[in-house]
Amino acid sequence: MGGGYLPKDSPTITLSCVGHTGQYLPGKGAETEVRVLPSESIASLLKRLDVEKDLFMYALVNEAKVNLTHCLQDGDKVVLVSPLMGG
Amino acid sequence: MGKLLEIDLSAGKALEIDTPEDLIDNYTGGRGFVARLLWEMVPRGAAPFSEENVVVMAPGPLSGVYLPASGKVHMGTKSPATGGYGDSNMGGHFAPEIKYAGYDGLIIRGKAPVPSIVVIDDGKVTFREAGDIWGTGCITGEAKLKEQLGDDFQIAIIGPAGENLVKFACVSHDYGRQAGRTGVGAVLGWKNLKAVAVRGSKTVPVARPAEAFAQGKSMYGSCFHKPGFKTWTPYGTAEVVNWANQVGAFPTRNFSTSYFEGHEGINGQALVDRIRKHDKGCFCCPTPCGKYSKAVTKLGEILVEGPEYETIALLGGNVALDKIEEVAYANYVADELGLDTISGGNLAAFAIECFEKGLLTEEQTGMKLSWGDLRTVVHLLEKIAKREGIGEILAEGVRDAAEKIGGGSEKFAIHVKGLEWTGYEARWAPAMMVSYTTCDIGAHHSRSWAITHDVATGRDNLEGKSGKAIELQHVRPTFDNLGICRLQWVEIGFEMENYGKLFPLVTGIDCTLEELLSVSERVWNLTRAFTAREIPGFGRSWDYPPPRFMEEPVPDGPAKGKRITREQMDVLLDDYYAQRGWNKKGIPTRAKLESLGLTDVADELQRCGYDLSE
């Protein structure tokens, strides 16, 4: 479990990534349980994980599109979305 | 063994030839076929606009097969824009139709005596006069041609820009898909070839059909279950506008800066909320990124496929249009005229900056040119396509236009090797920068899109950046060799290993993913050699960015104060050449070429006077 040295009763989320920048996350983008601070934002979590937030365009939290300032709750299912190219 | 169709426009004849085994074994298909066939068929020193130049259109071995997004065709020629190797690809349905008509590729030679259309109907080839189709726009012309031939024909067509030999004229298909880059459309225009129409009913031979079907089905299932599958499709590539601004990489006002204050008016949300009517996908695509849009502007109402990210960047931020409706309108105008929106946006921005700096007058341009003005953009696109007035100069591409206009304008002519820059401003992204400057066709993003590697590993750090560019320059064009779209891999993290599993099941060729990637390296060296063969003295000096990026720090936004220095470029290029097995002059060594099975290429470069020592 990632998320640094937080108490065992800290809120826990699942974190994964869609797209190529998942390689920079714990679990290499595969679904991983992570402890978070109460009401911690996604951007703050990424900073604690030492992952650059600009590697992601936005996130899906429980399938809803949110930006990285969104604050997390226990049990959230978070999917980070990589940038892409094309057109 | 498959067949290639060799079309001689001068003689009005077509000949089927067996696809050479060397081509199948060593070049995979698609881009690989294009590169090798051009190397062999275009005589050294042939003018891009000449009967000797050749256009190759090649799907890949996986095109038209049941798997996600198997609808890509590669088109290549000696580029009139750069004088070197040129290619571009497009999705839609043209690639599978070539396969269903029985061919691994089309080779187009010579010049038709009158404006013509080539119709390929299941192996029967006819040459028709273009008649009143000549002179039409791409969208209008395709519709007319379908009325004449039948809706089941797939059509590749050029517009007025191609007919008028605009050096960045594109080839259009399916009312909005383009092989946009390097001026393939202009070469077809010179050859008097308005369109190629193809219809086929044959089956693509599959070596182990049951297993291939099972693998294809499994690949679809895997795509459908990726977590981003549902959310990615509605926005398509336009989604990246916000991100590109957030990281200071969005082309703005002729790349003078990298953050556009009006980006929220032209982002994916604006597209979806204000103009999108429905999604439009290519052949067998599970994640249709095309957006069909309806936009109302002061110049009129249009329906257009798009705009995609690249068009939003170059016909949006780069000319300072801040309304998605206006970007869509400019997109439509470029599509109908048959202009590459990337190069077109560059040329419009370049002209506006020249006007702003007093290097062009109202008398020369025909109107006052302004940033953020749709009339300005449309006026310039139309002048370029018709080669009227200032358009005669701009139609030559930004490198040549700057040479003619002078006054120091070459400093803000944004290109590499004569090909205009695409949608990522890279002064603070060294891996992306070296990807652009070493790209085999010029300043293009699709070979190596490395900017996220810069973000992940430090944007001021040069270490490992050239290696990443090389890695991606082999991975990404492998999709082009296979004749499939890479966006599932990019967008939703669809594993590339799947294609390595499928390839032998379809082709019967025992080949691993690693071997497919090694083909990509062979092709990369071959295209470099092609350009070296065609441009005397070619080498390192062609691999630097324009002066603006080395001399002018970004004035504002997230990348404020950043530039890439010449010394930094030297570090990147030294590393790049060393890892590639090229010498410091940027020429592949004999040892490298021979290790890739390209001894004949080494011999030819030596005959051209190149030093191939380490």
Chai-1 contact restraints between the chains, C-beta under 6 A:
chainA,res_idxA,chainB,res_idxB,connection_type,confidence,min_distance_angstrom,max_distance_angstrom,comment,restraint_id
A,V18,B,K226,contact,1.0,0.0,6.0,A-B,restraint_1
A,V18,B,P227,contact,1.0,0.0,6.0,A-B,restraint_2
A,V18,B,G228,contact,1.0,0.0,6.0,A-B,restraint_3
A,V18,B,I492,contact,1.0,0.0,6.0,A-B,restraint_4
A,V18,B,G493,contact,1.0,0.0,6.0,A-B,restraint_5
A,G19,B,G493,contact,1.0,0.0,6.0,A-B,restraint_6
A,T21,B,T452,contact,1.0,0.0,6.0,A-B,restraint_7
A,Y24,B,A456,contact,1.0,0.0,6.0,A-B,restraint_8
A,E52,B,V455,contact,1.0,0.0,6.0,A-B,restraint_9
A,E52,B,A456,contact,1.0,0.0,6.0,A-B,restraint_10
A,D54,B,V247,contact,1.0,0.0,6.0,A-B,restraint_11
A,D54,B,V455,contact,1.0,0.0,6.0,A-B,restraint_12
A,L55,B,T452,contact,1.0,0.0,6.0,A-B,restraint_13
A,L55,B,V455,contact,1.0,0.0,6.0,A-B,restraint_14
A,L55,B,A456,contact,1.0,0.0,6.0,A-B,restraint_15
A,M57,B,W243,contact,1.0,0.0,6.0,A-B,restraint_16
A,L60,B,T231,contact,1.0,0.0,6.0,A-B,restraint_17
A,K65,B,T231,contact,1.0,0.0,6.0,A-B,restraint_18
A,V79,B,P227,contact,1.0,0.0,6.0,A-B,restraint_19
A,V81,B,G228,contact,1.0,0.0,6.0,A-B,restraint_20
A,P83,B,V240,contact,1.0,0.0,6.0,A-B,restraint_21
A,P83,B,W243,contact,1.0,0.0,6.0,A-B,restraint_22
A,P83,B,T452,contact,1.0,0.0,6.0,A-B,restraint_23
A,L84,B,V240,contact,1.0,0.0,6.0,A-B,restraint_24
A,L84,B,V490,contact,1.0,0.0,6.0,A-B,restraint_25
A,L84,B,E491,contact,1.0,0.0,6.0,A-B,restraint_26
A,M85,B,H445,contact,1.0,0.0,6.0,A-B,restraint_27
A,M85,B,W449,contact,1.0,0.0,6.0,A-B,restraint_28
A,G86,B,T237,contact,1.0,0.0,6.0,A-B,restraint_29
A,G86,B,L487,contact,1.0,0.0,6.0,A-B,restraint_30
A,G87,B,T237,contact,1.0,0.0,6.0,A-B,restraint_31
A,G87,B,E308,contact,1.0,0.0,6.0,A-B,restraint_32
A,G87,B,Y309,contact,1.0,0.0,6.0,A-B,restraint_33
A,G87,B,E310,contact,1.0,0.0,6.0,A-B,restraint_34
